[in-house]
Amino acid sequence: MGTGTTHRPTISKAGCVPHSSNISRKRPRRFLPRPSHATHDPPCMTPLSPALFLSLVLAAVGLADEPRLNQIQAIGSHNSYHVAPPKAVLGVIGKFHDGAVEAWDYSHPPLTKQLDAGVRQFELDIYADTKGGTFAMPLGWKLANLSGAKLPPFDATGDLAKPGFKVLHVPDIDCWSNSPTLDGALAEMGKWSTEHPGHLPVMVLVECKDEAHTPLPTKPEPFTRERLLELDTAILKAIPREKILLPDDVRGDEKTLREAVVKKGWPELGKVRGKFLFALDNTGEIRDRYLAGNDALEGRVLFVSAPDAAHAAAGWFKRNDAAREFDDIRKLVKEGFLVRTRADGSGPDAKLREKAFESGAQWVSTDHFAAGLPAEKRVVFPDGKMARGNPVSGDEVKVVEP
């Protein structure tokens, strides 16, 4: 930028540029801009009202057509935290459960690396651990070491010994994680978000697990209503309130979340950039426990996959099978709801991937987003990007991702 003095035209009290001496004051007023080659100052016009001026500016720059949250489609990761068990542990598992070895032998990069790659939806499986230490010494790790393997300490940092929600797939055997604690995972995402302001909103899908797997020794704590409310607290403690899109933010003055979504729609994309929204993956008893006393999700942090589109909490839906539930997904998206689906099952599936894309689900989750995969296996949009305008609700939207 130059340092010289900039000469500006003098502004009269009426807010107009004074007429040049060579312009007749009787000349009729013009309401269209002068050609670019004109050398005269524009004549004085009656000032526009602030409201009209703002409307004209918005129309001129295209902000009046700002896309909304439900008008985008983005790639997410499935079991985002997952790290393959060591080969020695997989060998132990294979003696009892052949199929699990192939299914669990994959690793995702750290959450930060996934965000850098364009992933905008995560899935975290969490277990309650109010006393700490429940998952710090898994059976698979012990058995592998007894068999002669020399595995490093499972909980080298000591984080698993502390109370708090833990992030893992299956206790005792498939429990290696790139973010072993929920606090750590949220802190990592929050730090990245602060360093990348203006990013597309990140949806975090949380599945609360409490199933015991006989004959494995670890018995998880049940996810009671108290534990679920503690989950809300943990999220709000780790991520600043202003960086979270809550159900109440969408509901506004409407009686229910559903009414707000159907009547007013989702927030404009520009208003939710740099934010997170959290959703409960569970349906059935755990979901109903979370909704008890808060049918419209008043005061809650997590969106839920409601029983149906008429429910007071209807806003977001989990529809994992993009082929079988294709018509349902498209119907929900056309009605203004958010949907998450999957692009693959036990392995890459090009046909399922295309179905997921065409369904219009706003988040398409996959295990196969990494660069370098063959085109027929990698889940990415045709232009190579990880986000785009939604083919059902926003096919004209141009998504700019910083």
Secondary structure, 3 states (H helix, E strand, C coil): CCCCCCCCCCCCCCCCCCCCCCCCCCCCCCCCCCCCCCCCCCCCCCCCCHHHHHHHHHHHHCHHHCCEHHHEEEEEECCCCECCCCHHHHHHHHCCCHHHHHHHCCCCCCHHHHHHHCCCEEEEEEECCCCCCCCCCCHHHHHHHHCCCCCCCCCCCCHHHCCCCEECCECCCECCECCCEHHHHHHHHHHHHHHCCCCCCEEEEEEECCCCCCCCCCCCCCCCHHHHHHHHHHHHHHCCHHHECCHHHHHCCCCCHHHHHHHCCCCEHHHHCCCEEEEECCCHHHHHHHHCCCCCCCCCCEEEECCCCCCCCCCEEEEEECCCCHHHHHHHHHCCCEEEEECCCCCCCHHHHHHHHHHCCCEEEECCCCCCCCCCCCCCCCCCCCEEECCCCCCCCCCCCC
